[in-house]
Amino acid sequence: MDDAESLRRRVERLLPGWESWYPSVFDAALDLGLIRARVCEPSSLLLSRRHASVQNQAEQAHREQWGGEFSDQEPAGGKRRRRRKRKGKAG
């Protein structure tokens, strides 16, 4: 098996006509043992966590080239601070 060979080509080589039995190439590849599901932490599925390292690298490269901080920018991960609601008279 060549690493550069596409998943579709591997499925077609092992099971010609797979389209008549499977709705997608992924379902066929799963049954053929070409791919496997992996269990992972649910938090690792959050885009903010998955891309945090990319965001940090970009910020570091910016600091190295231009200097400065990102204090007035939105925090990494896309979360903004919420203002607290004032406790007081309902009205």
Secondary structure, 3 states (H helix, E strand, C coil): CCCCCCHHHHHHHHCCCHHHCCCCHHHHHHHHCCCCCCCCCHHHHCHHHHCHHHHHHHHHHHHHHHCCCCCCCCCCCCCCCCCCCCCCCCC
